[in-house]
Amino acid sequence: MTTLDYLRAQHFERWSRYGDRFPQRVAEAFAGDLARAMIASDEEVLARVATGGAADRDGSMGASRGAPSEHLRPARNT
């Protein structure tokens, strides 16, 4: 397994708990930079996905972006 394959697997495992398409949404919000998405906190990633990937000019998420949407919560195992 290459490093990229491992990163992709970890990315999918971390974000698929939010839904089947959520790993793709995260990748799109980070312009395909899975490494940056993996080192970001859950709150940072959720906020970035909720804003469609918009980032401040310096590339960080500002406090003015607001809280993540309520629907972006891990699915419960039933």
Sequence and secondary structure as in RCSB ss.txt:
>XXXX:A:sequence
MTTLDYLRAQHFERWSRYGDRFPQRVAEAFAGDLARAMIASDEEVLARVATGGAADRDGSMGASRGAPSEHLRPA
RNT
>XXXX:A:secstr
  HHHHHHHHHHHHHGGG TTHHHHHHHHTTT HHHHHHS HHHHHHHHHTTT   TTSS  GGG    TT S  
   
